[in-house]
Amino acid sequence: MAVKIRLTRIGEKKVPLYRVVVADALTPRNGKAIDEIGTYDPNTEPSTIKIDAEKAKKWVANGAQPTNAVKKLFKLAGIN
């Protein structure tokens, strides 16, 4: 089972809001997630990024692969 750390879209039409979730790679974008580790709001200035660093590091250590967008968010949030 390949596990990914990726974004799930929530929010209204034309007002995106995202959750950073850990999910199986084969589940749909808004499908069932294993764990929720944060949120991302691109509508504010500057963008609001709230990620639980402990959970993120734990999942990466256990083999979860972050997507490119999530890698950028981790870098902005100071998680390596």
Steps between C-alpha positions, in 0.01 A plus 500: 500500500660825382422788734510865387482831681284719279242778487124447520283786381228635726328836494259661261500560128778745404613518865738208543613370837711188536569236762840332510421131539668162500319262265549187294629592155206328327219683683323791326604859576214558745480137610560354843824611663709309752599811698459878476819689581420860411329766290597744226309819415627674184233774523666700778797732452746345577368146460416321825678168551431296815672161508565277800877454464515197731240307299658601170845381606354176638322420173804585286715280726248216452530525121221738392594694185398869488378635166684792338246754630530364853881506479478874425263550794737310730785721386296817564393370841860412591450123513785293358 
